[in-house]
Amino acid sequence: MKNFLMKIYALDDKCVKMVNDAYLWALDWTGIYVSTVLFTLCSPSFVILWNHSTWLSTWLSMIYLFFLMAMCAQTYWLQSTSKTAFNTNAEINRNSPFRSFLISFNLGSLVADLFLHVALLNMISDINLVLFWYIVCIKIRDREKKKFLLPKMAMTGAS
């Protein structure tokens, strides 16, 4: 059992590093903020909640949107003011047992949606939420922004 948990934690660390590297690549080329990525990623989940016809799901989507906006505003403010505070917040999110529980809950929900009843919108929402819990663990460092378009290479050859 201990060996199994060690493999799970190693896989989680590897996924966090892959998401972090992918974000740093996007940051180099575009300068995009983490909060923009979070909001863009969670918008489909909001739409899925909103499209349910009951009054309860409408209120849940409003509450979800409020907390999402608050979290995006906090991450945007932290990233624009202090990189050390942003990285400290990311480390707290990464070591949170709440995060581990929610990742396993969303993965379990994804498996249940896949095998019990295939609901594509719910599967998309579960995938987005798993990615959300990896994106809140992104750490940034001071990097020089690169130009988005590479210079055109001179054509060489016989004419």
N, C-alpha and C positions, 0 to 999 in steps of 0.2 A: 504494500500500500504506500509506503514512504517513497519507494522508487517511482511509482506511478505519479505521485504528487510532484516529485522533483522534475519529471518529464513534462508535466503540465505547466509548471512554473517556467521551465526553460523555453517551452513553446510560446508562452505568454511574453517572455522577455524578447524573444526573437521577433514576434509580431510587433511589439512596441518599437523595437529598433528599425524594422522595415517601414513602419508608418512614419517614424521620425525622419528617416533618410528621404522618404518620398516627399515629405513636407519641406525639408530643407532644400531639396532640388527645386520644388515649386517656388519657394521663397527666393532662391537665387535668380530665377528667370522672370518672376512676375512681381515679387514683393507683396504677395497676398498675406493677409493676417489670419491667424488661427481662428479667430471668431467668425470670419467670413466663411471659412471652410466648415465650421460647426453649423452655422445657420443654413448654408447651402445643403449640407448633408441631412439635416433634420427637417427641412421643409417638406419633403415627401411624406414623412411620418405625420406631420401636421395635417396635410391634405387628406391622408387616409383617415385620420380621426375625424376630420371635419365632414367627410362624405357619409358618415353613418347618420342615420335619420333620427336617432333618439335624442332627447334633450340632454341626457346625461353625457353622451359622448361629445356633444357640442360644448358643454361646460368643461369637460375634461380637456378638450382641445384648446379652449381659451386659457386654462390654467397652464397647460403644457407650453403654449406659446409665450405666456408671461415669464415662466421660469427660463425658457430658452433665450428669450430676449435679455433677461437679467444676466444669465451666464455669459452670453456673447458680449454684452456691454462690459462685464468685469474682465473677461479675457482680452478684449480690445484695449481697455484702459491699462491693464497690467503690461501688455506687450508694448504699448507705445510709451510707457513711463519708465518701467524698470524691468530689465531682463532677469535680474536675480530674483525679484519677487515672482515673476512669471514662472521661472524654473522651479522655485520653491513650491508654488501652487501645483505645478505639474507633478512634482515628486510626491506631494501629499495625495493627489488623486491616484497616482500609480500604486501607492502602498495601502490604499484604502481597502478594507475587507468588503465594504459596500460595493465597490467596483467589481471585485471578483465574483460576488454573489450575482450582480446584475448581468455580468457577461455570461455566467453559466445559465442564468434564467433565460436570457435572450437566445442563447444557443439551444437550450432545451425547447423553447417555444418555436424556434426555427425547425428543429427536427420534428416536433409535433405537427407543425403546419405542413411539413413536407410529406409525412407519412400518413397522418390521420385524415386530414382534409386539405387538399391542395388549394390554398388561397394565396394567389400571387401577391396581392397587395400586402397581406400580413407578412409574407416572407420578405418582401422588400423592406418593410418597416423593421423587422427583426435584424436584417443585415445592416441597415442604417444605424440602429441602436448599438450593435456590437462595434461598428466602426467609430461611433461617437465615443465609446468608453476607451478606445485606443487613441483617439485624437486629443482627448483632454490630458493625455500623458506626454504630449509633445514638449520637448525642451528645445529652446532656441539658443543660438550663440551669435555673437557679432560676426557678420559676414558682409562682404562687399557685393552689392547687387550687380548682376551681370546684365548685359544688353539682351533683350528678348530675341532679337533677330540677329543671327550670325552674319558677318560680312560675306558678301558674295565672293566666291573664289574665282581667280582669274582663269580664263580658259587657256589651256595649254595644248599644244599639239600642232601638227603640220597643217598648213592651210593651202 
